[in-house]
């Protein structure tokens, strides 16, 4: 593999295929697989990721917003795309690009039905989300009679799926709560399905749900972080391979005497003669200001170099005093080892935030 000559995110599609195969190995035959590619496919390259996943025959995609779904359609993605958080203002664009809305309240359901009637749509696929304990988006169980009142007279929409979201599926101390959520979802869907005209897909499990709650796989499962190589537990991480490696290079090396300062606000002061490397990546690239001053590190020739001083907009400085290296050498921020989870933990955050916060100005390089 050629060494990096600039800041790049290398994306390994073989690792993505491995992760999909591992997650699918947990499913009963016939259980559908929905790939979550919101937030630039968790900071990767959504068009390339989705095209590859379509080739691997996933059944569904999900994005957060309509604009993300449009970008996938424009890239040639043909499989169904669920928009998890559509706004009323984007309904026309959503319909135009054959995207499928998650409708989560009586207000948004009635607004979409009104538009579908106005456009004379025939059985346009919609998805109903129920809140079973996350308390973020979703109908409550008590909404069922009103939902049925809105749906029963119309031929303009059809319910393609009914779903919910687990709040703490990765935390086995919360097993009782997760099981309550699953039980409530079963009650809701049993009540709803008695009177629905369609037979919708039922789905509830995210990545940790797939791994920890096989009894809740229902008709389909959804995976985001797992596809990208993170299993939310040390045990599961061993079976998955992070697909993204963030690489950069050493731009310049400074030899600093004792009592010199480095970076803005003189946040680092040397207690002894120190060697510092400057790297072309900073908070505008997604390495936030919470890193620096000993939080976060780069790996250079297999050794960890802590970030010193404050993270700048376009640069960070790292301590390479005991690391043999030179200007132009490749530097790894995270990848297969150390992972984004390890890097994020130094600043008390999670892999999700680090990955999805990577700036679009970082060049994405696809390894086929």
C-alpha positions in Angstrom: 0.0 0.0 0.0 1.6 3.4 -1.0 2.4 5.7 1.9 0.2 8.7 2.5 1.6 12.0 1.1 -1.2 14.2 2.5 -4.1 13.9 4.9 -6.4 11.1 3.6 -9.1 8.8 4.9 -8.4 5.4 3.4 -11.6 3.3 3.1 -11.2 -0.5 2.9 -14.2 -2.1 1.1 -12.9 -5.6 1.9 -13.2 -4.8 5.6 -16.8 -3.5 5.0 -17.7 -6.8 3.2 -16.2 -8.8 6.2 -18.3 -6.8 8.7 -21.5 -7.3 6.7 -20.9 -11.0 6.4 -20.2 -11.2 10.2 -23.4 -9.3 11.0 -25.5 -11.3 8.6 -24.1 -14.5 10.1 -26.1 -13.6 13.2 -29.4 -13.5 11.4 -32.0 -16.2 10.5 -32.3 -16.9 6.8 -34.8 -14.5 5.3 -34.2 -11.6 7.8 -33.6 -8.5 5.7 -30.6 -6.1 6.2 -30.9 -2.3 6.3 -27.6 -0.4 5.9 -27.5 2.9 7.7 -25.5 5.4 5.5 -26.5 8.7 7.1 -23.9 11.4 8.0 -21.7 10.7 4.9 -21.9 7.0 5.7 -20.5 7.7 9.2 -17.8 10.0 7.9 -16.8 7.8 5.0 -17.9 8.2 1.3 -21.6 7.5 1.1 -22.0 7.1 -2.7 -19.1 4.6 -2.9 -20.2 2.7 0.3 -23.9 2.5 -0.8 -23.0 1.4 -4.4 -20.7 -1.3 -2.9 -23.5 -2.4 -0.5 -26.0 -2.5 -3.3 -23.6 -4.9 -5.0 -23.5 -7.0 -1.8 -27.3 -7.1 -2.0 -28.4 -5.3 1.2 -32.2 -4.9 1.2 -32.7 -1.3 2.3 -30.7 1.9 3.0 -31.4 4.5 5.7 -30.3 8.2 5.8 -31.2 10.9 8.3 -32.3 13.6 5.9 -33.9 13.9 2.5 -30.8 15.6 1.0 -28.7 12.6 1.9 -31.1 10.3 0.1 -31.1 12.5 -3.0 -27.3 12.3 -3.2 -27.5 8.5 -3.2 -30.2 8.5 -5.9 -28.0 10.8 -8.0 -25.1 8.4 -7.5 -27.3 5.6 -9.0 -28.5 3.8 -5.9 -31.7 2.0 -6.8 -32.7 0.1 -3.6 -35.3 1.5 -1.2 -34.1 4.4 0.9 -35.8 5.2 4.3 -35.4 8.8 5.4 -35.4 8.7 9.2 -36.0 12.3 10.0 -37.8 14.0 7.1 -39.0 17.6 7.4 -42.3 18.6 5.9 -40.6 21.2 3.7 -38.7 18.4 1.9 -41.6 16.1 1.2 -41.9 17.1 -2.5 -38.2 16.4 -3.1 -38.5 13.1 -1.2 -41.4 12.0 -3.5 -39.6 13.1 -6.6 -36.6 10.9 -5.8 -38.7 7.9 -4.6 -37.4 8.1 -1.0 -39.5 6.7 1.8 -40.4 8.8 4.8 -40.4 7.8 8.5 -43.6 9.3 9.9 -43.4 9.6 13.6 -46.3 11.9 14.7 -49.9 12.5 13.9 -49.0 15.9 12.5 -46.4 14.7 10.0 -48.5 11.6 9.1 -51.5 13.8 8.2 -49.3 16.3 6.3 -47.8 13.5 4.2 -51.2 11.9 3.5 -52.6 15.2 2.4 -49.7 15.7 0.0 -50.0 12.1 -1.3 -53.7 12.7 -2.0 -53.0 16.0 -3.7 -50.4 14.4 -5.9 -52.7 11.4 -6.5 -50.0 9.0 -5.5 -50.9 5.3 -5.3 -49.8 3.3 -2.3 -46.7 5.4 -1.7 -44.5 3.5 0.8 -44.3 5.1 4.3 -42.8 3.9 7.6 -44.2 4.4 11.1 -41.9 4.8 14.0 -43.0 4.1 17.6 -41.3 5.4 20.7 -40.7 2.5 23.1 -38.4 4.2 25.6 -35.7 6.2 23.7 -38.1 9.3 23.9 -36.6 10.9 20.8 -39.0 10.4 17.8 -42.0 8.2 17.5 -45.7 7.7 18.0 -46.9 6.4 21.4 -49.1 3.2 21.8 -52.0 5.5 22.5 -51.8 7.0 19.0 -52.8 3.8 17.3 -56.6 4.6 17.0 -55.8 8.0 15.5 -53.2 6.5 13.1 -55.7 4.0 11.9 -58.3 6.7 11.4 -55.9 8.6 9.2 -54.8 5.5 7.2 -58.1 3.6 6.7 -59.7 5.8 4.1 -56.6 6.4 1.9 -55.2 4.4 -1.0 -52.5 7.0 -1.5 -50.0 5.6 1.0 -49.1 2.1 2.3 -47.2 1.2 5.4 -44.0 -0.5 4.3 -42.6 -0.9 7.8 -43.2 -0.3 11.5 -40.2 0.1 13.7 -38.7 1.3 16.9 -35.2 2.0 18.3 -33.5 0.4 21.3 -32.1 3.0 23.8 -29.3 0.9 25.4 -28.8 -2.3 23.4 -25.0 -2.2 23.9 -25.3 -2.0 27.8 -26.1 -5.4 29.2 -26.8 -3.9 32.6 -29.8 -2.4 30.9 -31.1 -5.8 29.6 -34.3 -5.5 31.6 -35.1 -2.1 30.0 -34.3 -3.3 26.5 -36.6 -6.4 27.0 -39.4 -4.0 28.1 -38.9 -2.0 24.9 -39.0 -5.2 22.8 -42.2 -6.4 24.7 -43.9 -3.0 24.2 -43.0 -3.1 20.4 -44.6 -6.5 20.1 -47.8 -5.3 21.8 -47.9 -2.2 19.6 -47.4 -4.1 16.3 -49.8 -6.8 17.3 -52.5 -4.1 18.0 -51.7 -2.2 14.8 -51.4 -5.1 12.4 -55.0 -6.3 13.2 -56.4 -3.3 11.4 -53.7 -2.3 8.8 -54.4 -3.0 5.1 -50.7 -3.9 4.4 -48.3 -6.4 6.0 -45.4 -4.1 6.9 -41.8 -5.2 7.8 -41.1 -5.0 11.5 -37.7 -3.9 12.7 -36.1 -2.7 15.9 -32.5 -3.8 16.2 -29.4 -1.6 15.6 -25.9 -3.1 15.6 -25.8 -4.0 19.3 -29.4 -5.2 19.0 -28.3 -7.6 16.2 -25.6 -8.9 18.5 -27.3 -9.0 21.9 -31.1 -9.5 21.2 -31.6 -12.2 18.5 -35.2 -12.6 19.7 -35.8 -9.0 18.4 -34.5 -9.4 14.8 -38.1 -9.5 13.5 -38.3 -9.1 9.7 -35.3 -6.8 9.3 -32.3 -5.4 11.2 -30.5 -2.1 10.8 -26.8 -1.7 11.1 -24.7 1.5 11.1 -21.6 1.5 13.3 -21.1 -2.3 13.0 -20.7 -2.1 9.2 -18.0 0.4 9.7 -16.1 -1.9 12.1 -17.2 -1.1 15.6 -19.2 -3.5 17.8 -19.7 -1.3 21.0 -17.9 -3.9 23.1 -14.4 -5.3 23.3 -15.7 -8.8 22.6 -17.6 -7.8 19.4 -14.8 -5.4 18.2 -12.6 -8.5 17.8 -15.0 -9.8 15.1 -15.2 -6.5 13.1 -12.6 -4.6 11.2 -12.6 -0.7 11.1 -13.0 0.3 7.5 -11.5 3.8 7.7 -7.9 4.7 8.4 -7.1 8.4 8.9 -3.6 9.1 7.7 -1.4 12.2 7.4 2.3 13.2 7.1 4.9 15.1 9.0 5.2 18.6 7.5 8.0 19.9 9.7 10.1 18.9 12.7 11.2 21.5 15.3 13.9 20.9 18.0 12.8 22.9 21.0 15.0 23.8 24.0 13.8 23.7 27.6 11.2 26.4 28.6 9.9 27.0 25.0 6.2 27.0 24.3 4.3 25.4 21.4 1.1 26.5 19.7 -1.7 29.0 20.5 -1.9 30.5 24.0 1.5 28.8 24.8 -0.5 25.8 26.0 2.5 23.5 26.0 5.8 24.4 27.7 8.8 22.2 27.4 10.4 20.9 30.7 13.3 19.6 28.7 14.7 19.7 25.2 11.8 18.3 23.0 11.3 17.4 19.4 7.9 18.4 17.9 6.4 17.4 14.6 3.7 19.5 12.8 0.9 17.6 11.0 -1.5 19.0 8.4 -4.8 18.2 10.2 -6.7 20.2 12.7 -10.1 21.1 14.2 -11.4 22.1 10.7 -10.8 18.5 9.7 -12.6 17.0 12.7 -9.8 16.7 15.3 -11.6 18.9 17.8 -10.3 21.3 20.4 -11.2 18.7 23.1 -8.0 16.9 22.0 -4.5 18.3 22.5 -2.6 18.9 25.7 -2.0 15.2 26.1 -5.4 14.0 24.9 -5.2 12.2 21.6 -2.1 11.0 19.8 -0.6 10.1 16.5 1.1 6.8 15.6 4.4 7.3 13.8 6.6 4.3 12.9 4.6 2.2 15.3 5.0 4.5 18.3 2.5 6.9 20.0 3.2 10.6 19.8 0.9 12.6 22.1 -0.7 15.8 20.8 0.9 18.8 22.5 -0.6 22.2 23.0 -3.9 23.3 21.5 -5.3 21.8 18.3 -5.1 24.5 15.6 -7.6 24.9 12.8 -5.4 23.2 10.2 -2.6 21.7 12.2 -1.6 19.7 15.3 1.8 19.3 16.9 2.9 16.0 18.4 5.8 15.1 20.6 8.3 12.9 18.7 11.2 13.2 21.1 11.8 9.5 21.3 10.5 8.4 17.9 12.9 8.0 15.0 11.2 9.8 12.1 11.7 12.5 9.5 9.7 15.1 7.5 7.4 13.4 5.0 6.9 10.3 7.0 3.4 8.8 7.2 1.4 9.3 10.4 -1.7 7.3 11.4 -4.3 9.0 13.6 -6.6 5.9 13.8 -7.5 2.9 11.8 -7.4 -0.8 12.4 -5.1 -0.4 15.4 -5.3 2.0 17.3 -9.0 2.4 16.4 -11.2 5.5 16.4 -12.7 4.2 19.6 -9.3 4.3 21.3 -8.5 7.8 20.0 -11.9 9.2 20.9 -11.7 7.7 24.4 -8.7 10.0 25.2 -11.1 12.9 25.1 -14.0 11.1 26.8 -16.1 10.8 23.6 -17.1 8.0 21.3 -16.1 6.7 17.9 -19.4 7.9 16.3 -18.6 11.6 17.1 -15.1 11.3 15.8 -16.0 9.5 12.6 -19.0 11.6 11.6 -17.1 14.8 12.4 -14.4 14.2 9.8 -14.4 17.1 7.4 -15.4 16.7 3.8 -12.1 18.5 2.9 -10.2 15.3 3.9 -9.6 13.3 0.7 -11.3 9.9 0.7 -9.3 7.1 -0.9 -11.2 3.9 -1.7 -9.2 0.6 -1.4 -11.1 -1.8 -3.7 
